[in-house]
Amino acid sequence: MVAYSAVLASNAQISAHTPNPFVAVFAGATTGIGEATLTTLIKYLTQPRVYLFARNEASAERVIAKCRQINPQGHYTFVKVDLSSIKETDHACDYVKCNEKSVNLVVASAGELTFTVTPEGLNPFTAASTYSRIRIVQQLLPLLTAAASSGALARVLNVAAGTYEGDVQMSDMPAINVPFSKIKPHMASLHTLALESLQEDAPEVSFVHNFPGAVLTDLHKGVPGFFGLVIGIAFPLMYWIFGTWLFVGIEECGERQVYFATSDKYKPLRGRSAGVPRGKEVVADGSEGMAGSGMYSVNWDGEERKKESLTQLRRLRSEGVKEKVWSHFRGEFDRIVGTGK
């Protein structure tokens, strides 16, 4: 476990070890963990330049106003996009590519708990929380590589279900009919294996897929019907009963996400180990079990691997699932936006 005191000490050094301006793209930061990560990060930077991908303009402007209070030297741009749409996601990425030559950080935390198939034929839960995230990383990878080539930090932070990898439902990768109880290991494996594939194309960029822990956010408020009513009551009730025994506070969660985004404990496979020096912390083990491999799957507290998920990932790779997962993502992107785009 990375002690919270070590997290705070590392974060306090961010401005001395990151470029100015520092360019970041946030997909899903108008509430909850994404918002906490964004507002925590900018308080440590001198002149951040942030692109906020979001659908709700009022929520985005609220967060941007908050950011301007925290760091008035920053530049914050709202990019309106429905992240359940791959086509719209591409347009948002195109906007960044037209305005920036490099990107230092991509933070993906978007998600929505709705269950109607999108016009593009995807489950909206996995469309926003999985497919668009992978597409954003794929589209912005050249800008991340450009940042790395200049010797600066270049990292992807994916907030999902790191260390919870398990069986992949090969006959239903979009998880349109996958039981809710099986979605977490399925999604975790999709994220990790797809990010591993992207990391092979950009070994100078580091990738962190993490599970943030049990954090009380407003994600459940968008869930319709009886299920939404149940979890809308259950989550706050569990937080009231168990508090910090089970839940990670939103402030600590934000600080830990920023640590994952900036510490060179999670160094790239090749190139300069940019970011805040890790001090007494050792280089993390990657998702394949090798220290410093560039792609990391970590739990909320910074622990790199759970033995069972490491075993699961080895099994999946040995069965050729990694290649099949990446082929599936590429096939879906080609189907939706056209071959080769």
N, C-alpha and C positions, 0 to 999 in steps of 0.2 A: 504493500500500500504506500502511495505517495502521501506523506503527511500534509494536512491542510496548511500548516505553517510553511512547509517547503514550497507549496503552490503559491502562496502569497508572496514569499520572498523572491521567487522566480518572476512572477508577474510584475513586481515592482521594478525589475530591470529591463522591461520590454523596450522602453523608448531608447535605451542605449544600444540595443542590439537589433533594431529593425530599421528599414529605410524610411526616409521622409521625403515625399509622402508615402504612406503605406496604403496600398489599394486592396480592398476587400469586397467580395461579393457575398451577400447573404440571401439565401433562398429560404424564406420562412422565418421572419424575425419580428413579426408584428404582435407577438404574444409569447408567453412562456419561456422556454429554454432558449430559443433563438433570440428573443428580445434581451434576455439576461446576458447572453454571450456578447451581443453587440454592444450594449451599454457598458458592460464591464471592460471590453477590449478598448473602446475609444478613450476611456479615462486614463489609460496608460500610454496612449500614442500622442504625438505632437500635432501632426496635421493629417489625420486619416482621410482617405477618399473612399466612400462607401456607396455601393449600389445595393439597394434593397428591392429584391424581387417579391412582389406581393400582389394580391388581387384587390384587397379592400383599401381604397385610397385613404379613407378617414383614419383607419388603424395605422397605416403607414405614416401618415402625416403626424399622428400623435407621437409615434416612436421617434420620428425625425426631429420633432420639436424638443423631445426629451434629450436626444443626442446633442442638439445645439446648446442646450443648457449645460450639459456635462462637459462638452468640448466645443466651444464656439469657433475654434480654429479649423474644425473639420469641414469637409464638403460631403453632403449626403444627398443622394439622388434616388427618388422613387421610380421604379420601373414597373409599370402595371402589367401583370401577367397572371393568367390562370395556370397554375403549375400542375394541374391535372391534364393539360394539353401539351403534347410534345411540340406541336407547331408553334404555339405561343411561346413556349420555353426557348425555342430556337431564335425567335424574334428578340427576346430579351437578351440572350447571349450576343446576338448581332449588335445590339445597342452598345454593349460593353466593348466589344471588339472594335467598334467604330470610334470609341472615345479613349481607349487605353492601349498602350503598347505592351504592358505587362500587368499581371495580377499576382499579388503575394499570397492571398488567402481566399479560398472558397469555403463557405460554411453552409452545409445543407442540413436543415432541420424541419423542412416543410412536411406537412402531413394533414390529412383530414379523415375523419371516421364517417364516411358516407359510403353507400353500397350500390349505387346505380351505375351501370356500365357507361363509360364516357362515349361521346360520338366517335372517338378514335378506337373504340373497341377494347378499352382497358378498364380494369377495376379501379375506381377513383382512389381507393385507399392506397393501392400499390402504384397507381399512376403518379400521384403527387409525392408519395413517400419513398418511392424506389426508382421508377422509370425516369421521371424528370430530373431527379438528382444525378443519376448516372449520365444522362444526356448533358446536363450542365457541365459536369466535369469533363466529359469528352469534348465538348465545344470550346471550353476555356483552357484546355490543356496546353495549347500553344502559347498562351499568355502566361501561364504558370511556368512553363519551360523557359520563357524569355526572362522572367524574374530570376529563376535559378541560374541562368547563364550569366547574369550580372553579379552573381555572388550573394544575392539577397534571399531571404526566406521565401519559399514556395511550398505551400501546403494545402491539402484538402482535409477538412474536418467534417466528418459525416456522423451526425447524431442519430443513432438508431438502436441497434441491438448487438453491438460488439460483444464477443465471448459467448453468445447464445446460438452459434451456428449449429445446424442440425440437418435433418432430412430435407431434400429438395423434392417438391412434387413435380416430377418431370413432365407429367401429362397436363399440368395446369400451372405453368410458371407465372402467368399474370395473377394467379390466385383468385380467379373469378368464382370458383366453386370449392376452394379449399376451406375446410372447417376452421373457425376462428382460433381454435386451440392449437392448430398446426401452422398458423401464419408466422408466428415469431421466429422459429428456427428456419423456416423456409425463406423468409425475408432476410434474416441475418446472413444466411449463406449466399443469397443472391448478391447482397451488397458487397460482402467480403470478396467473393470470387470475381465479381465484375471489376472491383477496384484493383484487385491483383492484376487483372488483365490490362487495365489502364496504366498501372504502375510499370509494367514491363515496357511500355512505350515511352515512359518518362521517368527513368531511374533517378533523375536529379530532383524530382518532386517527391515529397513525403506525404503519406496518406494515413489518416487516423480514423478508424471506424470505432465508435465507442457507444457503450450503453450508459446513459446518464444517471441511472438509478431511478428509484421511485420518486418522482417530483410532481407535486400538485400543480397542475396547469389548467388552462381552460380548454384543452383539446377536446375533452368529452362533451363540451357544450354544443358542439355541432352535430352530435349523433341523434338521429331522429328516432321516434317510436319508443317502445317499451324498453329496449336495450339502453337507449340514451337516458331514460328516466332512472333505470337501475344504477348505472355507473355514475350518473350525476349525483345520486345519493350516497353510493358506496364509497367513492373516492374521498370526499370531504369527511365522511364519517370515520374512515380508516385513519385519515390524517389526524383527526381530533383525538382518537383513541390511542394511536401508536406514536404519533409525532415523529421525533428524530430517531426513534428506534428503528423505524422502517423507511422513513422518507429522508431524502436529501433536500435541504433548504435551497430555495431558488437562488439565493445569493452565493452560497457555496458552489452550487452547480455551475453558475456563470463563471466563477473564478476557475473552476477545474476545466471547463471547456476552453477558456482562454489559455490555460497552461498547456492543454493538449495541442492547441493551435500554434504555440510559440516556443515551447521548450525543445532544445536539440536532443533531449532524451529520445525523441522520435525523429531521428535523422534520416535523410534520404540515403538510398543505397550508394549513389555516386555523387561526386561533386562536393562542394563546400558544405560543411555541417552548419548551416545558418540557423539563427534563432538564439534564444537566451541560453548561455552555457548551462549545462545540466548540474554543475557542481559535484556534490557527492553522489548524485543519482547515477546509476549505470545505464548504458544504452538499453532501450527496451528490446525485448524479443519480438520479432515480426510474426505475422500470421502463419508463416510457414515454419516457425520455430527457430529461426536464425536471428541472432542479435543484429540490429541495424539493417534489416532487409528493406526498409523503406515503406512497407505496408503493415500497419499495426491494427490489431483488434484488441481493444482494452475495455475493462469494466469501469464503472463510475469512479473508482478510487485509484485508477492507474495501473491495476494489475493486468498484465498483458494477456495471459492465456488461462483458460480453464482447461484442464486436462481432457475432459470429455469433448469439448468443441475442437480442440487441436486434433484429437483422434478422428472426429467426424470430418474435418476438412481434409485430412490426409486420405481418408477413405473416398471422399468425393473426388479429389484430384485423381486418385488411382483409377477411378471408374470413368474418367473423362468428363466429369460433370462440369468442371471449370470451363472447358472449351465449349461445351454445349450451352452453358449459361451465357457466355459472351456471344456466341452465335445467335442465341435467342434475342438478346438485346439489340444486336446489330440488325437482325431480321425485322424486328418490330419497328425500329427507327426507319429502316428503308421502306417498310410498308406504309408508314404514316407520312413521311416527308419526302420520300423518293430515294432511289438508289444512289449511293455515293455522296449524299449530303450530310 
